Amino acid sequence: MKSVTLILVLNEIIIWTRDSTECLQWNWVSAFQGPMFLRILDRRVRLCLAGTLLFVLSVFYFLHNNINKNNSGSANGQARPKSLPKNGHGHDQQVAVVVAGLRSSNTKWLSDAFPHWDKHIYIADDELSRLRIPKNKGREAMVYLTYMVDHYDDYSNDTAILFLHADRNQWHNDDEKYDGRRMLQRFNFQHLMREGYVNMRCHPYPGCTGGLDLTTVPSVINTSESATIFGILQNLAILFPGSTRPPDHVAVGCCAQFGVTVGTIRQTPRKRYEELRQWLLDTSIPDQTSGRVMEYMWHTGNTLSRSKAMLLPGLRAV
């Protein structure tokens, strides 16, 4: 269909060019027939040139619009969602995304793909960013906790909040091509409404593994896993307040991207998020370790989810 349309347009250009040429030739010959024809010549030449210019501009306008319509809302063959997702009651689901980004991040893909969603984009290493964090410390956890503290009273309880990393293509995304756009297009909001909290990493590898063994203090801190275990055990009072001992194991799907309802956020007092954020600011453990400690805490009853520490409620969420 596109080829036929293009052929017809090109055919019209050829016909118009031929007619315009004849018109100009007629006026050029007529110019030698007397002064009166010179005036006719000038007028006809101007009309022919103006008409030709208008026709060419119209053709370019048509082709440009046709290309834009075909490309609108699509990237790599993926169509833009035609409507808002539905919640469990069949109504439009209100969605907001909280994004942990850096100055080097490109978040335009979120606006292009999901224009109806609210975006709260934090640039952690930009002190002049519109949305600010107290300090660039604790990786994405500082951004997430700052949003929960500052926007605790925003939105209704059934609003979906998606906590994300900034870049579209990254191995953290639960997609065979690591495409964040496709991951979010498939996200099951009705499942989120039922569970209240879901982890976005549902890939079977590594899946929900045995997690961290908290029954023994590591004798050597030489891996990210041993550093995380030591970080948790060293900070039991803040991470598991009121508990005499931690769970034997804590397990979670990878990568600190999750969805949560506003109602679930409000099940925990704002003060709790303030305490965790202050711990991130004050702790002396390395930045990457404190962020990873929080990665293992989001789904526990001491932070967001009321599930048991071993449960991965987000499995099969997308």
C-alpha positions as CSV (number, residue, x, y, z in Angstrom):
1,M,0.0,0.0,0.0
2,K,2.8,2.4,0.9
3,S,4.6,1.6,-2.4
4,V,1.4,2.2,-4.5
5,T,0.9,5.5,-2.7
6,L,4.5,6.6,-3.4
7,I,4.2,5.6,-7.1
8,L,1.0,7.6,-7.5
9,V,2.7,10.7,-5.9
10,L,5.7,10.4,-8.1
11,N,3.5,10.0,-11.2
12,E,1.7,13.3,-10.2
13,I,5.0,15.0,-9.8
14,I,6.0,13.9,-13.3
15,I,2.7,15.1,-14.9
16,W,2.9,18.4,-13.0
17,T,6.5,18.9,-14.1
18,R,5.6,18.2,-17.7
19,D,2.7,20.7,-17.6
20,S,4.8,23.3,-15.9
21,T,7.5,22.9,-18.5
22,E,5.0,23.4,-21.3
23,C,3.6,26.4,-19.6
24,L,7.0,28.0,-19.2
25,Q,7.9,27.2,-22.8
26,W,4.7,28.7,-24.1
27,N,5.3,31.9,-22.2
28,W,8.9,32.0,-23.4
29,V,7.9,31.7,-27.0
30,S,5.0,34.2,-26.5
31,A,7.5,36.7,-25.1
32,F,8.7,37.4,-28.6
33,Q,5.3,38.4,-29.9
34,G,5.1,41.9,-28.4
35,P,5.1,44.0,-25.2
36,M,1.6,42.9,-24.2
37,F,2.8,39.3,-24.2
38,L,5.7,40.2,-22.0
39,R,3.3,41.2,-19.3
40,I,1.4,37.9,-19.8
41,L,4.7,36.1,-19.7
42,D,5.6,37.6,-16.3
43,R,2.3,36.8,-14.8
44,R,2.1,33.2,-16.2
45,V,5.7,32.5,-15.2
46,R,5.0,33.7,-11.7
47,L,1.9,31.6,-11.5
48,C,3.6,28.5,-12.9
49,L,6.5,28.8,-10.5
50,A,4.2,29.5,-7.5
51,G,2.0,26.6,-8.4
52,T,5.0,24.3,-8.8
53,L,6.5,25.3,-5.5
54,L,3.2,24.8,-3.7
55,F,2.8,21.4,-5.2
56,V,6.3,20.3,-4.3
57,L,5.8,21.5,-0.7
58,S,2.5,19.6,-0.5
59,V,4.2,16.4,-1.7
60,F,6.9,16.7,1.0
61,Y,4.3,17.5,3.6
62,F,2.3,14.4,2.7
63,L,5.4,12.1,2.7
64,H,6.6,13.5,6.0
65,N,3.3,13.0,7.7
66,N,2.9,9.5,6.3
67,I,6.3,8.5,7.6
68,N,5.6,10.0,11.0
69,K,2.3,8.2,11.3
70,N,4.0,4.9,10.5
71,N,6.7,5.5,13.0
72,S,4.7,7.1,15.7
73,G,4.7,5.3,19.0
74,S,6.9,2.4,17.7
75,A,10.5,1.5,18.3
76,N,12.1,-1.8,17.2
77,G,8.7,-3.0,16.1
78,Q,7.0,-2.3,19.4
79,A,3.8,-0.4,19.3
80,R,3.0,2.3,21.9
81,P,0.3,1.3,24.3
82,K,-3.1,2.6,23.0
83,S,-4.6,3.1,26.4
84,L,-3.9,3.1,30.1
85,P,-3.6,-0.2,31.9
86,K,-6.7,-1.3,33.8
87,N,-6.8,-2.1,37.5
88,G,-8.8,-4.9,39.1
89,H,-12.0,-2.9,38.9
90,G,-11.8,-2.2,35.2
91,H,-10.8,1.4,35.7
92,D,-7.8,3.2,34.3
93,Q,-4.8,2.4,36.5
94,Q,-2.9,5.4,37.8
95,V,0.8,4.8,37.5
96,A,3.8,6.8,38.6
97,V,7.5,5.8,38.1
98,V,10.3,6.7,40.4
99,V,13.6,6.6,38.5
100,A,17.1,6.5,40.0
101,G,19.3,8.1,37.3
102,L,22.6,9.9,36.7
103,R,23.6,12.7,34.5
104,S,24.7,10.2,31.9
105,S,21.3,8.5,31.9
106,N,18.8,8.8,29.1
107,T,15.2,8.6,30.4
108,K,13.4,10.0,27.3
109,W,12.2,6.5,26.5
110,L,9.9,6.5,29.4
111,S,8.1,9.7,28.2
112,D,7.9,8.4,24.7
113,A,6.6,5.0,25.6
114,F,4.4,5.8,28.6
115,P,3.1,9.4,28.1
116,H,0.2,9.0,30.6
117,W,2.4,7.9,33.5
118,D,3.7,10.4,36.1
119,K,7.5,10.5,36.2
120,H,9.6,11.3,39.2
121,I,13.2,11.3,37.8
122,Y,16.0,11.8,40.3
123,I,19.5,12.6,39.0
124,A,21.6,11.5,41.9
125,D,24.9,13.1,40.9
126,D,23.3,16.5,40.0
127,E,22.9,18.8,43.0
128,L,20.8,21.2,40.8
129,S,18.3,18.6,39.8
130,R,14.7,19.5,40.3
131,L,14.1,16.4,42.5
132,R,17.0,16.2,45.0
133,I,18.3,13.7,47.4
134,P,20.3,14.6,50.6
135,K,23.4,12.9,49.3
136,N,24.5,10.6,46.5
137,K,25.0,7.6,48.7
138,G,23.5,4.1,48.9
139,R,22.8,3.8,45.2
140,E,19.1,3.6,44.2
141,A,18.0,3.1,47.8
142,M,18.6,6.8,48.6
143,V,16.4,7.8,45.7
144,Y,13.6,5.4,46.6
145,L,13.6,6.3,50.3
146,T,13.7,10.0,49.5
147,Y,10.6,9.6,47.3
148,M,8.8,7.7,50.0
149,V,9.6,10.4,52.6
150,D,8.8,13.4,50.5
151,H,5.7,12.0,48.7
152,Y,4.3,9.8,51.4
153,D,0.9,11.6,51.2
154,D,0.7,11.8,47.4
155,Y,-1.8,9.7,45.3
156,S,-4.6,7.4,46.3
157,N,-3.9,4.0,47.9
158,D,-4.6,2.1,44.7
159,T,-2.0,4.0,42.7
160,A,0.9,1.9,41.3
161,I,4.4,3.2,41.9
162,L,7.2,1.6,39.9
163,F,10.7,2.0,41.2
164,L,13.2,1.8,38.4
165,H,16.7,2.3,37.2
166,A,17.1,4.9,34.5
167,D,18.4,3.2,31.3
168,R,16.1,1.3,28.9
169,N,18.6,-1.4,28.0
170,Q,20.3,-3.1,31.0
171,W,20.7,-6.7,32.2
172,H,18.6,-5.9,35.3
173,N,15.5,-5.8,33.1
174,D,13.2,-8.9,33.0
175,D,13.2,-9.3,29.3
176,E,15.0,-11.6,26.9
177,K,16.6,-8.6,25.2
178,Y,16.9,-6.6,28.5
179,D,14.5,-4.0,27.1
180,G,12.9,-2.0,29.9
181,R,10.2,-0.8,27.6
182,R,9.0,-4.2,26.7
183,M,9.2,-5.3,30.4
184,L,6.9,-2.4,31.4
185,Q,4.5,-3.0,28.6
186,R,4.0,-6.5,29.9
187,F,3.7,-5.6,33.5
188,N,0.7,-7.1,35.2
189,F,-0.9,-4.3,37.2
190,Q,-3.8,-6.4,38.4
191,H,-1.3,-8.8,40.0
192,L,0.4,-5.8,41.7
193,M,-3.0,-4.6,43.0
194,R,-3.6,-8.1,44.5
195,E,-0.1,-8.4,46.1
196,G,0.7,-4.9,47.0
197,Y,4.4,-5.4,46.2
198,V,6.1,-7.3,43.4
199,N,9.7,-7.6,42.4
200,M,10.2,-7.0,38.6
201,R,12.9,-9.6,38.2
202,C,11.1,-12.8,37.5
203,H,13.6,-14.4,35.2
204,P,14.2,-18.1,36.1
205,Y,17.9,-17.5,36.2
206,P,19.0,-16.9,38.9
207,G,15.4,-16.7,40.1
208,C,14.8,-16.7,43.8
209,T,17.8,-18.5,45.1
210,G,18.6,-19.7,48.6
211,G,19.7,-16.1,49.3
212,L,22.0,-15.0,52.1
213,D,22.8,-17.2,55.0
214,L,22.6,-15.0,58.1
215,T,23.3,-17.8,60.6
216,T,27.1,-17.3,60.4
217,V,29.3,-14.2,60.4
218,P,31.7,-14.3,57.4
219,S,35.3,-14.9,58.5
220,V,36.6,-13.2,55.4
221,I,35.0,-10.3,53.5
222,N,36.2,-10.9,50.0
223,T,33.0,-11.0,47.9
224,S,29.9,-8.8,47.4
225,E,27.8,-11.6,49.1
226,S,30.0,-11.8,52.2
227,A,30.1,-8.0,52.4
228,T,26.3,-7.8,52.2
229,I,25.9,-10.5,54.9
230,F,28.3,-8.7,57.2
231,G,26.6,-5.4,56.5
232,I,23.2,-6.8,57.5
233,L,24.5,-8.5,60.6
234,Q,26.4,-5.4,61.6
235,N,23.2,-3.3,61.4
236,L,20.5,-5.5,62.9
237,A,19.1,-2.8,65.1
238,I,18.1,-0.6,62.2
239,L,17.3,-3.3,59.7
240,F,15.3,-5.5,62.0
241,P,14.1,-3.2,64.8
242,G,12.7,-5.1,67.8
243,S,14.1,-8.4,66.7
244,T,16.6,-10.3,68.9
245,R,18.0,-12.1,65.8
246,P,17.7,-11.9,62.1
247,P,16.0,-14.6,59.9
248,D,18.2,-17.5,59.1
249,H,18.1,-16.6,55.4
250,V,16.9,-13.7,53.4
251,A,16.3,-14.1,49.6
252,V,15.1,-11.8,46.9
253,G,14.9,-11.5,43.2
254,C,17.8,-9.5,41.7
255,C,18.3,-5.9,40.9
256,A,16.2,-3.6,43.1
257,Q,13.4,-2.8,40.6
258,F,9.9,-3.3,41.9
259,G,6.3,-2.2,41.9
260,V,4.3,-1.2,45.0
261,T,1.0,0.3,45.7
262,V,0.7,3.5,47.6
263,G,-1.4,1.7,50.1
264,T,1.5,-0.7,50.8
265,I,3.9,2.2,51.3
266,R,1.5,3.7,53.8
267,Q,1.3,0.5,55.8
268,T,4.7,1.5,57.1
269,P,5.0,4.8,59.0
270,R,6.9,7.6,57.2
271,K,9.3,7.7,60.2
272,R,10.5,4.2,59.3
273,Y,11.6,5.4,55.8
274,E,13.3,8.4,57.4
275,E,15.2,6.1,59.8
276,L,16.5,4.0,56.9
277,R,17.5,7.0,54.9
278,Q,19.4,8.4,57.8
279,W,21.2,5.1,58.2
280,L,22.3,5.3,54.6
281,L,23.6,8.8,55.2
282,D,25.4,7.9,58.4
283,T,26.8,4.4,57.7
284,S,30.5,3.9,57.1
285,I,30.1,0.7,55.0
286,P,30.9,1.2,51.3
287,D,28.3,2.8,49.1
288,Q,27.7,-0.3,46.9
289,T,27.3,-2.5,50.0
290,S,24.8,-0.3,51.7
291,G,22.8,-0.2,48.5
292,R,22.9,-4.0,48.2
293,V,21.8,-4.4,51.8
294,M,18.7,-2.4,51.1
295,E,18.1,-4.5,47.9
296,Y,17.5,-7.4,50.3
297,M,15.3,-5.4,52.6
298,W,12.5,-4.0,50.4
299,H,10.3,-7.1,50.5
300,T,10.7,-7.7,54.3
301,G,8.0,-6.8,56.8
302,N,10.4,-4.1,58.2
303,T,10.2,-2.0,55.0
304,L,7.5,-2.5,52.4
305,S,6.1,-6.0,52.1
306,R,4.4,-7.8,54.9
307,S,5.5,-11.2,53.5
308,K,8.0,-13.5,55.1
309,A,11.6,-12.8,54.3
310,M,12.0,-15.8,52.0
311,L,8.9,-15.1,49.9
312,L,9.2,-13.7,46.4
313,P,5.7,-12.3,45.8
314,G,6.7,-10.8,42.5
315,L,7.3,-14.2,40.8
316,R,5.4,-14.3,37.5
317,A,4.3,-10.7,38.0
318,V,5.2,-9.7,34.4
